[in-house]
Amino acid sequence: MFRLQTPDGSVIMPISKVGFGFVALPFGGGSGGGVSITPIAFLVVGTHGVRVVPLDNQTHLMECVIDSAPQVFKSCSRMVDGPATSRAYSSKHRKAT
C-alpha cells in the first residue's frame, strides 16, 4: 500500500475504486481482461484526527451526508421523544406528590 508521511507526522493514503473485468469466448478460444483504478479521495491521519479529502464533488457530498447523519438522527429523536418524555415525566411527578 502506498502512503506518504509529511514533516509534521501526518500520513496520507490514497483511496481508490478498483474494477476488474474478464471475458472468455467459447467459439474461437479468445479471452481478455481489464483493470480500472480510479483515485477518489485521500485519507489523512495526523495529530488533528482522521480526515477524508475527496477528489470530486460527488464524493464530497456523500461524505457530508454521512458525517451529518448522527446529528440529524439526534435532532429527530429529540423532536419526537422530547415532548412525550417530558409530559410522561411531569404526569408521573404530579401523581407522586
N, C-alpha and C positions, 0 to 999 in steps of 0.2 A: 504494500500500500504506500502511495506517495504521501508525504507530509512535509511541511515547511515550518521551521522554527524561526520566529522573529527575535530580534535582540532583546525585547522585553520579556521573553519566555513564552509568549503565546504560540500555540501550534495551529497551523492552518491546514485543513484536509479538504480535498475536493469531493463533492458528492456528484455522482454521475448516474444517468439512466443507461442501462445496458440492455440491448436486444440481440437475440440470436435468431437466425432463420436457416432452415435446411430444406432441401428438396431433392427427391430422387425420382427419376423417370424409369418406369418399369420397361418401357419399349425403347431400346437403343442404349440402355445402360448408363445414361448420363446422370450426374448428380452435382449439387452445388450447395454452397452455404455462404452466409454473410454475418457480419457482426457490426452493430452500431453502438457507439459510445458517445453519449451527449452529456456534456457537463451542465448541471442545473443549479448548483449552489456551492458555497464553501462553508465548512464548519470551522468556527474559530473558537478555540478553547484557551482561556487565559485566566489571569487573576480576577478579571471582571465577571467571569462566568462563562457560559457557553452561548454562542450566538450562531444563527444561520444567516448567511448573507446570500440572498438569491441572485441569480444572473438574469432573470426575466421577470416582468411584471406579474405574470400569471402565478408563478411560484410565490412571489411576494404576497399576493392577495391571499393565497391559501395559507401561508404562514400566519398572516394577520388573523384570519378566521380561526385557525387552530389555537393561536395564542390568546385570543379574546374569549374563547368558548367557556372556560371556567368562570370568568367574571359574569358572562351572560347568564349561565345557569344559576349562579349565586343570586343575581338580581331577580331572576324569575322566581326562584324559590322564596325569596323574601316577600315578593309581591303576593304570591299565592298563599304561603304559610303565615306570613306576618300577622295580618289582622285576625285570622281564625285562631291562631295560637294565643294572641293577647286577649281575645274575647273569652276563650276557654279558661284561661288563667284567671281572668277577673271574675268570671261567674263562679269558679270553684272557690276563689278567695272570699267572695261575698257570702257563700253558703257556710263557710267555716266560721265566720265571725258572728 
